[in-house]
Amino acid sequence: KQEVTQIPAALSVPEGENLVLNCSFTDSAIYNLQWFRQDPGKGLTSLLLIQSSQREQTSGRLNASLDKSSGRSTLYIAASQPGDSATYLCAARGNQFYFGTGTSLTVIP
Amino acid sequence: SQTIHQWPATLVQPVGSPLSLECTVEGTSNPNLYWYRQAAGRGLQLLFYSVGIGQISSEVPQNLSASRPQDRQFILSSKKLLLSDSGFYLCASGRSSYNEQFFGPGTRLTVL
């Protein structure tokens, strides 16, 4: 069964810093990998979707990479802002979506 | 893109009472639909998914059930709630294995 791990579980950075969130998965047979943001008490907002044939995707200050062979994905956030504070989840898509438990990010003004 | 509606937003129910949570989807047709539960401090657990009207697959045996009476309507039900049913319930929609999955705003269920 696919297992998805996100490290660290929590991260606190000063405003303006660039940061990287990590996601690892045990089964490389995936269709795609999706990154989400979840604000407290809210649903998940889709950030980026990387197909298995792609290496990276970019949207604004966000860049996600995928290395299937090593079972890893990273989410890079440039010039972090207090509004980026949220929990970030990755999900690897095989026969269903397998979610990590998330990284809780706090950006300090 | 798709818009997913869920109601109610919050619900407090006594143990043993029935449950009905509703999810509707706009902006797409014939979507795959999903019910997830997110317990405090834990990841998302897939409960049910549906690839079409009347077609339901269960991932976790429990006292919950799901139904899909219309193409863009997905309902989560229970005849008798347990304390362990408390959690944050999320409905999601996606076109296929290669497409993004979109989530609704969720329903916070507290069973007392």
Interface residues (C-beta under 8 A of the other chain):
Chain A: V4 Y31 N32 Q34 F36 G41 K42 G43 L44 T45 S46 L49 Q51 L89 A91 R93 Q96 F97 F99 G100 T101 G102
Chain B: I4 Q6 Y34 G41 R42 G43 L44 L46 Y49 E59 F88 L90 A92 S97 Y98 N99 E100 Q101 F102 F103 G104 P105 G106 R108
